[in-house]
Structure formats: C-alpha cells, structure tokens
Amino acid sequence: MNINQMELQTLRHLIGSHETAEKKLNFFASQAQDPQIRQMFQQSAQSASQTRQKLLSFLG
C-alpha cells in the first residue's frame, strides 16, 4: 500500500497523539486512589496503545 505525503504526516500525528494519550492515562492511573478509576485509566491507556500499534502497521 502506497501512501502520499499528507497521509504519512497524518499517520505520524495520530501515532504521536495516541502515544501521548497512553502516557498521560498511565500517569493518571498511577495517581488514582480509587481502584475502579485506576482500572478505567489503565484500560483507556491499553486501548490507546492498541490503536497506536494498529496505526504503526500502516507504515510498515
């Protein structure tokens, strides 16, 4: 699959955004006192990670 320059830039932006979201969500999870809130943040971080991996697969 060939992607043009604009699509490549968009993918890079989306990958970076998901990486940032994952890091922030993991940080929030580490700070959460409530186990349910911690779990919610961890699950959201995992989802961001999975999406980032999927986006990376388009580059490869």
Backbone as CSV, one residue per row, in Angstrom:
resi,resn,N_x,N_y,N_z,CA_x,CA_y,CA_z,C_x,C_y,C_z
1,MET,0.850,-1.180,0.000,0.000,0.000,0.000,0.891,1.236,0.000
2,ASN,0.660,2.105,-0.945,1.399,3.358,-1.013,0.559,4.474,-0.420
3,ILE,1.202,5.297,0.416,0.500,6.441,0.985,1.219,7.712,0.562
4,ASN,0.442,8.758,0.396,1.065,10.018,-0.029,1.626,10.767,1.188
5,GLN,2.261,11.879,0.909,2.941,12.643,1.961,1.969,13.152,3.026
6,MET,0.798,13.601,2.604,-0.185,14.119,3.555,-0.684,12.993,4.466
7,GLU,-0.934,11.831,3.889,-1.381,10.688,4.689,-0.302,10.263,5.680
8,LEU,0.952,10.304,5.249,2.067,9.962,6.129,2.152,10.937,7.297
9,GLN,2.017,12.220,7.026,2.052,13.221,8.092,0.888,13.029,9.060
10,THR,-0.281,12.717,8.517,-1.453,12.496,9.353,-1.252,11.277,10.243
11,LEU,-0.723,10.195,9.667,-0.446,8.997,10.461,0.545,9.292,11.578
12,ARG,1.594,10.015,11.267,2.592,10.357,12.289,1.962,11.176,13.410
13,HIS,1.109,12.106,13.038,0.424,12.929,14.036,-0.473,12.065,14.920
14,LEU,-1.249,11.195,14.310,-2.148,10.323,15.069,-1.379,9.372,15.982
15,ILE,-0.286,8.831,15.483,0.540,7.921,16.288,1.091,8.667,17.498
16,GLY,1.605,9.863,17.263,2.133,10.667,18.372,1.060,11.027,19.386
17,SER,-0.123,11.349,18.897,-1.223,11.701,19.794,-1.629,10.522,20.662
18,HIS,-1.679,9.344,20.075,-2.048,8.155,20.848,-0.953,7.784,21.848
19,GLU,0.300,8.002,21.472,1.399,7.740,22.404,1.315,8.686,23.601
20,THR,1.040,9.957,23.334,0.892,10.942,24.410,-0.282,10.580,25.314
21,ALA,-1.399,10.216,24.704,-2.586,9.838,25.479,-2.283,8.634,26.358
22,GLU,-1.601,7.648,25.812,-1.254,6.455,26.588,-0.404,6.818,27.808
23,LYS,0.601,7.659,27.603,1.473,8.059,28.710,0.701,8.822,29.784
24,LYS,-0.150,9.744,29.350,-0.930,10.523,30.317,-1.899,9.627,31.081
25,LEU,-2.579,8.740,30.376,-3.535,7.851,31.033,-2.841,6.929,32.027
26,ASN,-1.657,6.432,31.680,-0.900,5.610,32.626,-0.477,6.424,33.843
27,PHE,-0.109,7.673,33.623,0.240,8.542,34.751,-0.977,8.760,35.644
28,PHE,-2.117,9.070,35.031,-3.337,9.273,35.812,-3.688,8.006,36.595
29,ALA,-3.506,6.848,35.963,-3.790,5.582,36.649,-2.881,5.422,37.863
30,SER,-1.630,5.810,37.717,-0.689,5.655,38.831,-1.027,6.580,39.996
31,GLN,-1.736,7.666,39.704,-2.094,8.628,40.735,-3.467,8.368,41.363
32,ALA,-4.266,7.540,40.719,-5.646,7.323,41.167,-5.680,6.511,42.462
33,GLN,-6.494,6.941,43.375,-6.671,6.229,44.639,-7.761,5.162,44.529
34,ASP,-8.795,5.469,43.786,-9.936,4.562,43.617,-9.572,3.463,42.618
35,PRO,-9.683,2.187,43.016,-9.315,1.087,42.115,-10.126,1.064,40.811
36,GLN,-11.377,1.459,40.864,-12.189,1.471,39.642,-11.728,2.554,38.678
37,ILE,-11.387,3.702,39.233,-10.866,4.790,38.398,-9.515,4.390,37.816
38,ARG,-8.662,3.785,38.644,-7.353,3.322,38.178,-7.525,2.345,37.016
39,GLN,-8.446,1.411,37.171,-8.687,0.422,36.130,-9.201,1.083,34.845
40,MET,-10.072,2.063,34.981,-10.599,2.777,33.814,-9.461,3.450,33.045
41,PHE,-8.560,4.120,33.780,-7.421,4.758,33.124,-6.504,3.726,32.474
42,GLN,-6.268,2.610,33.152,-5.411,1.567,32.587,-6.012,0.978,31.314
43,GLN,-7.308,0.753,31.328,-7.961,0.212,30.135,-7.916,1.214,28.983
44,SER,-8.099,2.468,29.295,-8.029,3.503,28.263,-6.616,3.613,27.699
45,ALA,-5.621,3.499,28.557,-4.226,3.524,28.100,-3.943,2.334,27.200
46,GLN,-4.456,1.175,27.558,-4.267,-0.021,26.739,-4.927,0.154,25.371
47,SER,-6.094,0.747,25.352,-6.791,0.999,24.093,-5.992,1.958,23.212
48,ALA,-5.443,3.005,23.811,-4.618,3.949,23.060,-3.383,3.254,22.499
49,SER,-2.802,2.358,23.281,-1.626,1.609,22.835,-1.970,0.701,21.655
50,GLN,-3.083,0.016,21.745,-3.508,-0.876,20.662,-3.788,-0.100,19.376
51,THR,-4.420,1.043,19.523,-4.703,1.870,18.352,-3.407,2.375,17.739
52,ARG,-2.463,2.779,18.601,-1.158,3.242,18.104,-0.452,2.141,17.326
53,GLN,-0.491,0.917,17.865,0.127,-0.214,17.167,-0.533,-0.471,15.812
54,LYS,-1.843,-0.358,15.772,-2.575,-0.548,14.520,-2.163,0.522,13.508
55,LEU,-2.069,1.762,13.956,-1.646,2.849,13.067,-0.224,2.626,12.568
56,LEU,0.651,2.155,13.458,2.035,1.879,13.051,2.101,0.805,11.971
57,SER,1.158,-0.118,11.995,1.167,-1.191,10.998,0.948,-0.662,9.584
58,PHE,0.327,0.515,9.472,0.123,1.104,8.152,1.421,1.672,7.568
59,LEU,2.402,1.892,8.422,3.679,2.431,7.963,4.614,1.342,7.451
60,GLY,4.346,0.100,7.903,5.310,-0.916,7.720,5.321,-1.801,6.567
